[in-house]
Amino acid sequence: MFQADVVMSCTYDPLLVALSIVIAIFASYTALDLTGRLTVAQGWARLAWLIGGAIVMGVGIWSMHFVGMLACSLPIQVGYDTLTVLFSVLPAIIASGSALFLASRPVLNTPQLLTGGVLMGTGIASMHYIGMAAMRMEAETRYDPVLFMISVVIAINASVVALWIAFQLRLQIGKTGKRRKISSAVIMATAISGMHYTGMAAASFRPTKIANAVATIQVPVPGLAMGIGVVTLMILGFTLLTSFVDRRMVTQIALLKQQEAQRLQLFMDITLGIQRSLKLEDILNTTVSEIRKTLNIDRVIIYRFNSDWSGTIIAESAADGLMKTLGKTVYDLLDKDDIEMYRNGQVQATNSNICETNVRDCHLKILEGFQIKANLVAPIVGEHRLLGLLCAYQCSEPRNWQKVEIDLFGQLAIQVGIALEQATLLHEFNSAQEMVQVRDCAIAATKNAIAITDPHQRNNPIIFCNPAFETITGYQLQEVLGRNCQFLQGPETDPKTIEKYATRCD
C-alpha cells in the first residue's frame, strides 16, 4: 500500500522526449513561416491565415507538451480526463493567435513585445498546467513554488524571444531566410521544451488510495504519444506545404503584376512619344528598342510595305552578335491570305521552334536567314490600309509567347500605325505648303494682274491679289478682300465681253 508522504519517481522515455522536441522545432518553424504569410496577406486571406495558423500552431505546441507528459512514466496506472485534455488546447490556440497577430504587424515596439510575451507565456503555462490537471491516477500532484515560478518565467521569456525572432524574420525569403528560420526554430523549441520540462520537474506525485471515476484516456502510452506526434507532424507539414504553395502563387502574381505594370508603362511611353513627336525616325527607333528591352526579345524590326508588297526594314533593334538588317528589302513576304489576315488586325504568334511548324518554304527561308526560332508578327494598319508589320524575333532559342505579350504587341503595332499615319499627313502637309509657297512666289513675280476668288462662298469674294493687281487697279489688298470682282466694272464695260469671258471660264 502506498503512503501519502512517499514521492514517486518519474522516469522519461528518451524516444518520446526526442519526439516532443522535434514537434517543438516543427511547430516553431511553422510559426515563423506563418508570420511571413500573415505579413503579406490582406483582407479575408489574412484573417483565414490568422485563424488557421493559430489552430495549427496551438495544436503543435499542445502536442509537444502532451507528448512530453506522456514521456514521463510513473509506477502506477495513469489516465487522462478527455474534456480537460481538450480544454487545455484552447489556451495554446489563443496564445498562438496573439503571437501571430503581433509578429505580423508593421511595427512591434517594446511595450507591445513585452505585453504580447506575457500574454503568450501565460497562455502556454496555462495550457501546460491544465494538461497536468487532466491526469487521473491514484496519486496527488504537488508543485514546488520556486520551480513553478521559474517555469512560468521561462514561458514568458521564451514567448518574448519567439515574438521578437518571428517579427525580425517575417519577410526573409530564400536560402538565407530558411537557414535563419531553422536556427531560430531550434532556439525557440529549446526554450519551449525547457519550460515544459521545468514545469514537469516542479511536479511531485504522492500516492493515494482514491481514484477518480471519470471518462479517461486509457491507451498504451507509447502508442498514444506516437499517434499524436505523427498526426501533429502531418498537420504541420501540410500547413508548411500550403504556405509554400501560397507563397509561390503570391510571388508569381506579384511578378505578373510587375511585368504588366512595366508593359503598361512601355505602352504609355510609346503612346506619349508618338503624340509629342513628329519625327518618325526617333519614334520608330525608340519603339523597337523599348519593346526588345521590356519583352526580352532578341530582335524587333518594323517592315514598311512597298507598292509590290515587298517590305523594307525601316527600324531595328537587335541583340549583340546578330547581323544587322536595317534598310534591307524582303520580297515574297506575303500572299493573299496573309494580306487579308493582317488587314483584319490579327497578330500571328509562333510558340515553338519555327522549323517544326507549318511555315511555307519561302517564309522558312526568310526566317532562317534572320536566324529566327520563334516570332511575333503584328500588322501596322492606318486608315484601313496595311502599312507594314511589327515583328519580334527570338533567335537564341524557341519561345512560348504569353497572351499578355501578344496583346501588348498588337496594341503597340496600332500605335506604330498611328505614327506612320501622322508622318504621312505631315509629309503631305509640308508638300502642300511648299507648293503654296512656290505658287505664291510665281504669282507675286508675274506682271499681269491676278485676283483669286473663293467659289465656295456666296458672291465669290476676292481672297488674294498680287502686287501687279494693286499697281494696275490702284486698289490695295485690304480694300478688295471680300468684295466681288464686279466692283471693277465701269459704266463703259461691254456686258457681252464679260459674258463671253464667264462662259469660257466655265
C-alpha positions in Angstrom: 0.0 0.0 0.0 1.3 3.5 -0.9 1.9 6.1 1.8 0.9 9.7 1.2 4.3 11.0 2.2 6.1 8.9 -0.3 7.2 10.7 -3.5 7.1 8.6 -6.7 9.9 9.0 -9.1 9.2 9.8 -12.7 11.3 8.2 -15.5 11.4 9.6 -19.0 11.3 7.7 -22.3 14.2 9.1 -24.4 12.4 8.4 -27.7 9.3 10.3 -26.6 11.4 13.2 -25.2 13.1 13.4 -28.6 9.8 13.3 -30.4 8.4 16.2 -28.2 11.5 18.3 -29.1 11.1 17.5 -32.8 7.5 18.6 -32.6 8.6 21.8 -30.9 11.0 22.5 -33.7 8.5 21.9 -36.4 5.9 24.0 -34.5 8.3 26.8 -34.1 9.4 26.8 -37.8 5.7 26.7 -38.8 5.1 29.7 -36.6 7.9 31.7 -38.2 6.7 30.7 -41.7 3.1 31.6 -41.0 4.1 35.0 -39.6 5.6 35.8 -43.0 2.4 34.7 -44.8 0.3 36.9 -42.4 2.5 39.9 -43.1 1.9 40.0 -46.8 -1.8 38.7 -46.8 -4.7 41.2 -46.9 -8.4 41.2 -46.1 -10.1 37.8 -45.8 -6.9 35.9 -46.7 -5.1 37.5 -43.7 -8.0 36.5 -41.4 -8.0 33.0 -42.7 -4.3 32.6 -42.2 -4.6 34.1 -38.7 -7.3 31.7 -37.6 -5.9 28.6 -39.4 -2.3 29.5 -38.2 -3.5 29.9 -34.6 -5.2 26.5 -34.6 -2.2 24.7 -36.3 0.4 26.4 -34.0 -1.7 25.8 -30.9 -2.2 22.2 -31.7 1.6 21.9 -32.4 2.6 23.4 -29.1 0.0 21.4 -27.2 1.2 18.2 -28.9 4.7 18.9 -27.8 3.6 19.3 -24.2 1.3 16.4 -24.2 3.9 14.1 -25.7 6.3 15.4 -23.1 3.8 14.5 -20.4 3.4 11.0 -21.8 7.2 10.6 -21.8 7.0 10.7 -18.0 6.4 7.2 -16.7 5.1 6.6 -13.1 5.0 3.3 -11.2 1.2 3.5 -11.3 -1.5 3.5 -13.9 -2.2 7.0 -15.3 -5.2 8.1 -17.4 -6.3 11.5 -18.7 -9.6 13.3 -18.4 -10.8 13.7 -22.0 -12.6 17.1 -21.5 -9.8 18.6 -19.6 -7.2 17.5 -22.2 -9.3 19.0 -25.0 -9.8 22.2 -23.0 -6.0 22.5 -22.5 -5.7 23.1 -26.2 -7.7 26.3 -26.1 -5.0 28.5 -24.2 -2.4 27.3 -26.7 -4.6 28.4 -29.7 -5.3 31.8 -28.1 -1.7 32.3 -27.3 -0.6 31.3 -30.8 -3.2 33.6 -32.4 -2.0 36.5 -30.3 1.6 35.8 -31.2 0.9 35.6 -35.0 -1.1 38.9 -34.8 1.6 40.8 -33.0 4.5 39.4 -35.0 2.9 40.2 -38.4 2.2 43.9 -37.5 4.2 46.5 -39.4 5.6 47.8 -36.1 6.3 46.0 -32.8 7.6 48.3 -30.1 8.9 47.3 -26.7 5.7 47.7 -24.7 3.8 45.6 -27.3 6.6 43.0 -27.3 6.5 42.6 -23.5 2.7 42.6 -23.3 2.5 40.0 -26.0 5.2 37.9 -24.4 3.4 38.0 -21.0 0.1 37.0 -22.6 1.6 34.3 -24.8 3.7 32.9 -22.0 0.8 32.9 -19.6 -1.3 31.0 -22.2 1.4 28.4 -22.7 1.9 27.9 -19.0 -1.9 27.6 -18.5 -2.0 25.0 -21.3 0.7 23.0 -19.6 -0.7 23.0 -16.1 -4.3 22.4 -17.3 -2.9 19.4 -19.2 -1.2 18.3 -15.9 -4.5 18.7 -14.1 -6.1 16.2 -16.7 -4.0 13.4 -15.2 -6.1 10.8 -13.4 -4.3 8.4 -11.1 -4.2 7.1 -7.5 -1.8 9.9 -6.6 -1.9 13.7 -5.9 0.2 16.2 -7.7 2.1 18.9 -5.8 4.2 21.7 -7.2 7.4 23.2 -6.0 6.7 27.0 -5.8 10.1 28.0 -7.0 10.3 25.7 -10.0 6.7 26.6 -10.8 7.5 30.3 -11.0 10.7 29.5 -12.9 8.7 27.6 -15.5 6.3 30.5 -15.9 9.2 32.9 -16.2 10.8 30.7 -18.8 7.4 30.5 -20.7 7.1 34.3 -20.7 10.8 34.9 -21.7 10.6 32.2 -24.4 7.5 33.9 -25.8 9.2 37.4 -25.8 12.1 35.9 -27.7 9.8 34.0 -30.1 7.8 37.1 -30.9 11.0 39.1 -31.5 12.5 36.4 -33.7 9.3 36.0 -35.7 9.0 39.7 -36.2 12.6 40.0 -37.4 12.3 37.1 -39.8 8.8 37.6 -41.1 9.8 38.9 -44.5 13.0 37.0 -45.1 12.9 34.5 -48.0 15.4 32.5 -50.0 18.1 30.1 -48.7 19.5 32.6 -46.1 16.0 33.2 -44.7 15.4 29.4 -44.4 18.6 28.9 -42.6 17.8 31.6 -40.1 14.3 30.3 -39.6 15.6 26.8 -38.9 18.2 28.0 -36.4 15.7 30.3 -34.8 13.1 27.5 -34.7 15.7 25.3 -32.8 16.3 28.2 -30.3 12.5 28.6 -29.8 12.0 24.9 -29.4 14.7 24.7 -26.8 13.1 27.4 -24.8 9.6 25.8 -25.1 11.0 22.4 -24.1 12.9 24.0 -21.3 9.7 25.5 -19.9 7.8 22.2 -20.2 10.4 20.0 -18.5 11.0 22.7 -15.8 7.2 22.5 -15.2 7.4 18.7 -15.0 10.3 18.9 -12.6 8.2 21.2 -10.4 5.6 18.5 -10.0 5.8 15.7 -7.4 3.5 12.8 -7.3 2.4 11.3 -4.0 0.3 8.1 -3.9 -3.2 7.9 -2.6 -5.9 5.2 -2.4 -8.5 7.4 -4.2 -9.2 7.1 -7.9 -11.4 9.5 -9.8 -14.2 7.7 -11.7 -14.4 9.9 -14.8 -14.1 9.4 -18.5 -10.3 8.9 -19.1 -8.0 8.1 -21.9 -6.7 4.6 -21.2 -4.4 3.9 -24.2 -0.9 2.4 -24.1 1.4 5.5 -23.6 3.9 4.8 -26.5 1.1 4.2 -29.0 -0.8 7.3 -27.9 2.3 9.5 -27.9 3.5 8.3 -31.3 0.0 8.7 -32.7 -0.3 12.3 -31.5 3.3 13.0 -32.7 2.7 11.6 -36.2 -0.6 13.4 -36.7 0.8 16.7 -35.4 3.8 16.4 -37.8 1.5 15.7 -40.7 -0.7 18.7 -39.8 2.4 20.9 -39.5 3.9 19.5 -42.7 0.6 20.1 -44.6 0.5 23.7 -43.3 4.0 24.4 -44.4 3.2 22.9 -47.8 0.1 25.1 -48.1 2.2 28.1 -47.0 4.8 27.3 -49.6 2.3 26.9 -52.4 0.6 30.1 -51.4 3.9 32.0 -51.3 4.8 30.8 -54.7 1.4 31.8 -56.1 1.7 35.3 -54.4 5.2 35.7 -55.8 4.1 34.7 -59.3 1.1 37.1 -59.1 3.3 39.9 -57.9 5.8 39.2 -60.7 3.0 39.2 -63.3 1.6 42.5 -61.9 5.1 44.0 -62.1 5.5 42.8 -65.7 2.1 44.1 -66.5 3.0 47.5 -64.9 6.2 47.6 -66.9 4.4 46.8 -70.2 1.7 49.3 -69.4 4.4 51.9 -68.8 6.0 51.0 -72.1 2.7 51.4 -73.9 2.1 54.8 -72.3 5.7 56.0 -73.0 5.5 55.0 -76.7 2.0 56.5 -77.0 3.0 59.8 -75.4 6.2 59.8 -77.6 4.0 59.4 -80.7 1.7 62.2 -79.6 4.5 64.6 -78.7 7.0 64.0 -81.5 6.6 64.4 -85.3 10.0 62.9 -86.1 9.1 59.4 -87.3 12.7 58.0 -87.2 13.0 58.8 -83.5 9.6 57.3 -82.7 10.3 54.0 -84.5 13.8 53.6 -83.1 12.5 54.2 -79.6 9.6 51.8 -80.1 11.7 48.8 -81.3 14.3 49.4 -78.6 11.9 49.6 -75.7 9.9 46.6 -76.9 13.0 44.5 -77.2 14.2 45.5 -73.7 10.8 45.1 -71.9 9.8 41.8 -73.5 13.4 40.5 -73.5 13.4 39.7 -77.2 16.5 39.1 -79.4 15.3 41.3 -82.4 12.5 43.7 -83.1 12.0 45.2 -86.6 9.4 47.3 -88.5 8.7 46.5 -92.1 7.1 49.1 -94.3 5.3 47.8 -97.4 6.2 48.9 -100.9 3.7 49.0 -103.7 4.6 45.4 -104.8 4.1 44.2 -101.2 7.8 43.7 -100.6 8.9 45.0 -97.2 11.7 47.4 -96.4 13.0 47.3 -92.8 12.8 50.9 -91.6 13.6 50.4 -87.9 15.5 47.7 -86.0 16.8 46.8 -82.5 18.9 43.6 -82.3 21.0 41.9 -79.6 24.7 42.0 -79.8 26.1 39.4 -82.2 23.2 39.3 -84.5 23.5 40.5 -88.1 22.0 43.9 -88.9 19.1 44.1 -91.3 18.2 47.8 -91.3 17.4 49.0 -94.8 17.1 45.6 -96.3 14.1 44.8 -98.6 12.4 41.4 -98.3 10.4 40.0 -101.3 7.7 37.4 -101.4 6.8 38.5 -97.8 3.1 37.9 -98.0 0.5 36.1 -100.1 -3.2 37.0 -100.5 -4.3 35.1 -97.4 -1.6 36.8 -95.3 -2.6 40.2 -96.5 -6.3 39.6 -95.7 -5.4 38.2 -92.2 -3.2 41.2 -91.3 -5.8 43.6 -92.7 -8.2 42.2 -90.1 -5.7 43.1 -87.3 -4.7 39.5 -86.4 -1.5 39.0 -84.5 0.5 35.9 -85.6 2.5 34.1 -82.9 4.8 31.1 -83.3 5.1 29.5 -79.9 7.7 26.8 -80.7 10.6 26.1 -82.9 9.9 27.8 -86.2 11.4 24.9 -88.1 8.8 22.5 -86.6 5.8 24.5 -87.6 3.7 24.6 -90.8 5.5 27.5 -92.3 5.7 27.9 -96.1 9.1 27.2 -97.6 9.6 30.8 -98.9 8.8 32.1 -95.4 11.0 29.5 -93.8 14.0 30.6 -95.9 13.4 34.2 -94.8 13.1 33.3 -91.1 16.2 31.0 -91.2 18.1 33.8 -92.9 17.4 36.1 -90.0 18.3 33.2 -87.5 14.7 33.1 -86.2 13.4 30.3 -84.0 10.2 31.9 -82.7 8.4 35.1 -83.8 5.6 37.5 -83.2 4.1 39.4 -86.1 1.5 42.2 -85.7 0.0 44.3 -88.6 0.6 48.0 -88.8 -2.7 49.5 -90.1 -3.7 53.0 -90.9 -6.9 54.3 -92.4 -7.9 50.7 -93.2 -4.7 50.3 -95.2 -2.0 47.7 -94.4 1.1 49.8 -94.0 3.6 47.3 -92.6 4.5 44.7 -90.0 5.9 44.9 -86.5 7.9 41.8 -85.9 9.6 40.3 -82.8 12.1 37.5 -83.4 13.6 35.1 -80.8 16.9 33.9 -82.2 18.7 32.3 -79.3 16.1 29.6 -78.5 12.4 28.7 -79.1 9.9 30.7 -77.0 6.3 30.3 -75.8 4.7 33.7 -76.1 2.3 34.7 -73.3 -1.1 36.1 -74.0 -0.3 39.4 -72.3 2.8 39.7 -74.5 0.7 39.0 -77.7 -1.9 41.5 -76.7 0.6 44.2 -75.8 2.4 43.6 -79.1 -0.8 44.1 -81.0 -1.5 47.4 -79.2 1.9 48.7 -79.9 1.6 47.9 -83.6 -1.6 50.1 -83.6 0.4 53.0 -82.1 3.1 52.5 -84.8 0.4 52.7 -87.4 -0.7 56.0 -85.9 2.8 57.2 -86.0 3.2 56.3 -89.7 -0.2 58.0 -90.5 1.0 61.1 -88.7 4.2 61.1 -90.6 2.4 60.6 -93.9 0.0 63.5 -93.1 2.9 65.7 -92.1 4.7 64.9 -95.3 1.6 65.7 -97.4 1.1 68.9 -95.4 4.7 70.0 -95.9 4.5 69.2 -99.6 1.3 71.2 -99.9 2.9 74.1 -98.1 5.9 74.0 -100.4 3.6 74.1 -103.4 1.7 77.0 -102.0 4.9 78.9 -101.4 6.1 78.2 -105.0 2.7 79.3 -106.3 2.7 82.5 -104.2 6.2 83.3 -105.4 5.2 82.8 -109.1 2.0 84.9 -108.7 3.9 87.6 -107.0 6.6 87.7 -109.7 4.2 88.0 -112.7 3.5 91.4 -114.3 -0.1 90.5 -115.0 -2.9 91.5 -112.5 -4.2 88.4 -110.8 -7.0 88.1 -108.3 -8.2 84.9 -106.7 -11.8 84.4 -105.6 -13.5 81.7 -103.5 -16.3 80.0 -105.5 -17.5 78.1 -102.4 -18.5 81.3 -100.7 -21.5 83.5 -101.5 -20.8 86.2 -104.1 -17.4 84.8 -104.9 -15.4 87.1 -102.7 -11.7 88.0 -103.5 -9.3 86.2 -101.2 -6.0 87.2 -102.8 -4.5 89.6 -105.3 -0.9 90.1 -106.4 1.2 93.3 -106.4 0.6 93.7 -110.1 -3.1 93.9 -109.5 -2.5 96.6 -106.9 -0.4 98.6 -109.3 -2.7 98.3 -112.3 -6.0 98.9 -110.4 -4.8 101.2 -107.8 -6.6 99.2 -105.1 -4.7 97.8 -102.1 -5.2 94.2 -101.0 -7.1 95.2 -97.8 -9.5 97.2 -100.0 -10.5 94.3 -102.2 -10.6 91.4 -99.8 -14.1 90.0 -99.5 -15.5 92.0 -102.4 -16.9 90.7 -105.7 -14.9 91.4 -108.9 -17.9 93.2 -110.3 -16.9 96.4 -108.5 -14.1 96.8 -111.1 -16.6 97.1 -113.9 -17.0 100.6 -115.2 -20.1 102.1 -117.0 -18.4 101.6 -120.4 -17.7 97.9 -119.8 -19.2 95.7 -122.5 -21.6 93.2 -120.9 -21.2 90.8 -123.9 -17.5 90.7 -123.4 -17.9 89.8 -119.7 -20.5 87.1 -120.6 -18.1 85.5 -123.1 -15.3 85.6 -120.5 -17.5 83.9 -117.9 -18.6 81.3 -120.5 -15.0 80.4 -121.3 -14.1 80.2 -117.6 -16.9 77.7 -117.1 
